[in-house]
Amino acid sequence: MKITFLSDAGSWKNPFIDDLAKRLRKKRYNVACLHKAEAVTKGDVLFILGFFKIVPPGILQRNKNNIVVHESALPKGRGMSPVTWQILEGAEAIPLTLFEAVEKVDAGKIYLRGIVPLRGDELLHEIRQGVAREMVRLCETFISKYPAILDGGTDQSGPSNYYPWRKPEDSRLDPDKSIADQFNLLRTADNEAYPVFFTHRGCTYVLKIEKR
């Protein structure tokens, strides 16, 4: 069985994908980890994880199945940055959906679902760890049950919505509101890539958050 993982070179998911790939190789699976879609070769399963470019149909045809794990209860929460958007909405858990990649974004047949419960005090790196562990669990379950699991796939149904790309302005704090009122925005901030900020008396200030 040939398995390929496709992710962006800078994805925070890569360490977890690499660990999974090592375990699969020990089980004698043929595994490749790639960061460019055009490098994908023929195989059985292509996992597209933390990859933010559209994979062309011609490349999807190179594998029997193309699998994505998305951090929402599809068809709800399609689109970008679903973890952050859901936490800002007050979510107490992050659902995950493992599904077949098709030409329409986040619209393929569903094979597995998972859940990451939240206490409400986790910062971004802790949230990511929980999401990544559940992502890996779903991928391993899919592989262990492949190809029989394909027979249990279900089409997506029900209302859907799409989350947009997050922009720098989405990390703006309101200095007139309390920290408690804006804690979900603070705890989903990436201190390096997109820290929260606010403007006061004509100046812009950047805040970084750590847990002690």
Backbone hydrogen bonds, N-H to C=O, Kabsch-Sander energy under -0.5 kcal/mol:
donor,donor_aa,acceptor,acceptor_aa,energy
3,I,1,M,-0.6
3,I,30,N,-3.3
4,T,45,V,-2.6
5,F,32,A,-2.9
6,L,47,F,-3.2
7,S,5,F,-0.5
7,S,34,L,-2.2
8,D,50,G,-2.2
11,S,8,D,-1.7
14,N,11,S,-1.3
16,F,13,K,-0.6
17,I,13,K,-2.2
18,D,14,N,-3.0
19,D,15,P,-1.8
20,L,16,F,-2.0
21,A,17,I,-2.7
22,K,18,D,-2.1
23,R,19,D,-1.9
24,L,20,L,-2.3
25,R,21,A,-2.3
26,K,22,K,-1.7
27,K,23,R,-0.9
27,K,24,L,-0.5
28,R,25,R,-1.8
29,Y,24,L,-2.2
30,N,1,M,-2.0
31,V,29,Y,-0.8
32,A,3,I,-2.0
34,L,5,F,-3.4
39,A,36,K,-1.4
40,V,37,A,-1.8
43,G,62,R,-1.7
44,D,2,K,-1.8
45,V,2,K,-1.9
46,L,65,N,-2.6
47,F,4,T,-3.5
47,F,45,V,-0.6
48,I,46,L,-0.6
48,I,67,I,-3.4
49,L,6,L,-2.1
49,L,47,F,-0.8
52,F,50,G,-0.5
59,I,56,P,-1.1
60,L,56,P,-1.9
61,Q,57,P,-1.7
62,R,59,I,-1.6
63,N,60,L,-1.3
64,K,43,G,-1.2
65,N,44,D,-2.1
67,I,46,L,-3.3
68,V,99,F,-2.6
69,V,48,I,-0.6
70,H,68,V,-0.5
70,H,97,T,-2.7
72,S,70,H,-1.7
74,L,72,S,-1.6
76,K,73,A,-1.8
78,R,75,P,-0.7
78,R,161,N,-2.2
80,M,163,Y,-2.1
85,W,81,S,-2.1
86,Q,82,P,-2.3
87,I,83,V,-2.2
88,L,84,T,-2.4
89,E,85,W,-1.2
90,G,87,I,-1.6
91,A,86,Q,-2.5
94,I,116,V,-2.8
96,L,114,G,-2.4
97,T,70,H,-2.7
98,L,112,L,-2.8
99,F,68,V,-2.5
99,F,97,T,-0.6
100,E,109,K,-2.8
101,A,66,N,-3.6
102,V,104,K,-0.5
107,A,104,K,-1.3
110,I,154,T,-3.3
111,Y,98,L,-2.7
112,L,98,L,-1.7
114,G,96,L,-2.5
116,V,94,I,-2.1
118,L,92,E,-2.5
124,L,187,R,-0.7
126,E,123,L,-0.7
127,I,123,L,-2.4
128,R,124,L,-2.8
129,Q,125,H,-1.8
130,G,126,E,-2.0
131,V,127,I,-2.4
132,A,128,R,-3.0
133,R,129,Q,-2.4
134,E,130,G,-1.8
135,M,131,V,-2.4
136,V,132,A,-2.7
137,R,133,R,-2.1
138,L,134,E,-2.3
139,C,135,M,-2.2
140,E,136,V,-2.8
141,T,137,R,-2.3
142,F,138,L,-2.5
143,I,139,C,-2.5
144,S,140,E,-2.5
145,K,141,T,-1.5
146,Y,142,F,-0.6
146,Y,143,I,-0.9
149,I,145,K,-2.0
150,L,147,P,-1.8
151,D,148,A,-1.6
152,G,149,I,-1.3
153,G,150,L,-1.3
154,T,110,I,-2.6
161,N,75,P,-1.0
163,Y,78,R,-3.8
170,D,167,K,-1.9
171,S,168,P,-1.9
172,R,169,E,-1.5
173,L,197,F,-3.7
177,K,174,D,-2.1
182,Q,178,S,-1.0
182,Q,179,I,-0.7
183,F,180,A,-1.1
186,L,182,Q,-2.0
187,R,183,F,-2.9
188,T,184,N,-0.8
189,A,186,L,-1.3
190,D,194,Y,-0.9
191,N,189,A,-0.7
194,Y,190,D,-1.4
196,V,207,L,-0.6
197,F,171,S,-1.8
198,F,205,Y,-2.3
200,H,203,C,-3.0
203,C,200,H,-1.8
205,Y,198,F,-3.3
207,L,196,V,-2.5
